[in-house]
Amino acid sequence: MTRANSNLDLSGAYISSSTELEEDGQARAAPSIDLPKQSATDVCRFSLDIGGSLIKLVYFSQESTDSSAPSGGRLQFKKWETTQIQDCLDYIKERRLHLGDSGVESCVRATGGGAFKFSEEFKKQLGLVLTKEDEMKCLVAGCNFLLRTISDEAFTFKEGVKSFPRVISTNDDTMYPYLLVNIGSGVSLLKVDGEDSFQRISGTNIGGGTFWGLCRLLTGIGSFDEMLELTQDGADNTTVDMLVGDIYGGSDYTAVGLAATTIASSFGKVVMCDKQLSDYKPADIALSLLRMISYNIAHVAVLNAMNYGLKKIYFGGFFIRDHAYTMSTISYAINFWSKGELTALFLRHEGFLGALGAFLQYQDPDMAENFASGNKGSWVEKFIRVSTTFSSLAVSTSNSSGELVELMEEGAPSSVRKRFLEPEPEARGDAKPDVEAVAAEQASPIPCALSPVSRPGRTFSEPPSSETTPSPTSLPVQVGVLHLVPSLVPFPQLCKSTPYILDTFDITEKEEREYWIPVLQKSLPNLVERAVGSNGNTEDAQQRGKFFQDMFGGHLESLKRDPNLYGRCSLAQLLEFREECLREHGFQDAYHEEKERENNAAMEALPDLLAELDQMKKEERLLALVEGMMAGNIFDWGSQACVRLYENGTILDIYRKARSEIRRPWRVDDFDLLKTYLLGKVHGHYKKAVMIIDNSGADAVLGIIPFVRELLRDGTKVVLAANSMPAINDITWRELVTVVQRAAIHCDILRQAFAQGQLIIVGNGCGSPCIDLRRVSRELARAAQGADLVLLEGMGRAIHTNLYAAFDCDVIKLAMIKNDRIAKKLFGGNIYDVICSFVPKPREEGPNEILGSLGNWLPMFSRCTQPNLSSDVVTTTRP
């Protein structure tokens, strides 16, 4: 992933998952970006955006000093008030950011008026020459990069709910043109027509500095963040603002369509009252001023957008700061003055556009391709270490910048304290990154969201709140840590012409949330028991188990209170989040013993099963193989129904019973169509099959392996993809290698295929019961090239996710339904029903009737919660 005229290598970049702490215990100003392939010797260490009010710093920290390994690192973010310029200089000096690896002082890219004003100070104190970059050029470069590269960078804010626009392809010209409204001390409006094409079309001197200055004079408060916080403390702007109703005796001005609650004059009511400044609450004054400034900026933005025919308005700068009331005010104003034609779009890294843009200006012709607009699928956001409502693990406090800091309670295990409080190895620059640790970050994100607030004295009429609108007691803003994981790439067989639909269950929907969160809460005690047992039931393990339960349980409670706390949240993301929390507390594989025991038991039955299958005719054997896979899929420690089965029988007993009870027709039954293809009657036997599999034990050994053997017998090359990291009892690729090697002892077909490369086993890049096919390992993507058959097995990979996913090849989706609600809601069936979906790739030639059987089950899906793809903003799933 490269960018012309830049020497910054973002190949494999990812946004850090850990909340890093400064020396004073405060969290960093913005998430860090890891650049695993960037050498610290290739770049100057940092860039600056020095504005009239704030200083923004973006700097590179080397991840490893081991010359034998690729040198990587992070782009990190920091900010100060401009009056604290000496603090910024001291920070650079203490971090030795002004020195290259050889100790030679260097030039630094800088933008903003302060790059001129303070250039002598940087030269005098640090020996640095500030290379001045055009401020507007940097703003646009930073904004374009973020929009192109980071998933969910831009969002809307309506009715207290954060939503994310549809992902734009890196080659999609519909990204342009747009209006960038940068709110700093003043306001600049830029019309952006392309990657390097823009013009400043307008501006206003009424901006963030205006609010800051006037609010300081009127309230005596000096901190910008304290001013914003003040507007949330029961503030009521109607005590100072004159409303239409104040003029018309409490009535609407119906002749021109103005409601009684509309502001007629900001601060106008002060004129009508014989009061002094001390008679007014500072909170009311701050709120009125915030609304006045926000309305003015929005009005100017709308007028310019309409004048130039622009349909998208992005807001940048450090004025908004994810403040819910500010965004709500601007969003309403944009909608009001444009008569619903325009929508305000906000940016997660709003304040660092200029500093990031300046960083992008470092040039190196040899790396001209290393900073192209990247693959959004590689950027994810993690929330493991954000503060939650639970008290036994962390106490959430705020620093002067309004950022969240986590403090461990006394008595926490040293292993837990170390993970949360000690500096990351990457920050110290003295440790080689751990491969497993890096892999643990390669999971689908839970996107960030704000905590909308409801305030008294609203002076505009808003639409009725949706059921997802949080209450006035919503939680504080939660911003995760962004990871750019270049080693994760899209699965090559995903349909190129159809948007990818990942999730089936949206937790922000009340019905889904009220069902699934209690289910996850109920399963926690059993999971903690397994996790602690996997670590020997030591005192330390028990403490870590308690902290895990408090952490994940706290996040679930937070989501019950505010379902938009982390942005769009699905069941699959919660399951992934659960596994991340386990790993965070040192529980790498809670079900290791159970998996090993079940693999051994299933392996004992494998030779007899293979002999039994070999006695069958081809068509009979295909049916038995598919039935075997569905029966094996009953083994799932993530299902409470299955946990109860484990308590009453051995795995072989359960497997035999499940297989004996599978009777056609199945709930979704495309076997006849599938059989036609497997027999080679349509286009011959398959050349390559990719099987993304589920559980260990009977599922893998007695279900998957016999089917693999049959494909190999027909000359099909088989790629088996299993989890890269443990998740409940799902088999990992390393465990699968051992299983296949053991199975090969009993089967010449497996032994020869494994030895000759006809049977390949790869990690899928995931550590979750589900899979996001936009983010799979490079190994899987390479191995899957040219595959003409894909099999997705299990509820997590074929129902919780990818139920609506389309492919450019034939695809089998196979699962046993181990949840009664899913069985009834999605398929009109019962628990332990099975689905065998087969969708051939559309072909120009061949019998058209082969597609007809899909009509037996697709209508059932259309009556359920399939996302609406015609919407400009997709909130039910990541497209």
PyMOL commands that set and color helices and strands:
alter all, ss='L'
color gray80, all
select helices_A, chain A and resi 40-42+82-95+114-117+119-126+135-149+173-175+208-219+224-230+237-239+244-247+269-272+277-279+282-308+324-337+350-359+365-367+376-378+414-421+425-428+435-440+510-534+539-561+571-584+592-614+618-632+640-646+651-661+671-678+698-713+733-744+748-756+778-784+795-800+820-827+848-856+858-862
alter helices_A, ss='H'
color red, helices_A
select strands_A, chain A and resi 14-15+30-34+46-50+54-62+73-81+107-111+129-132+154-158+161-163+178-183+187-194+197-204+242-243+263-265+312-316+343-347+379-382+394-398+404-408+481-484+488-489+668-669+688-692+717-722+759-763+776-777+789-793+810-816+834-839
alter strands_A, ss='S'
color yellow, strands_A
deselect
rebuild
show_as cartoon
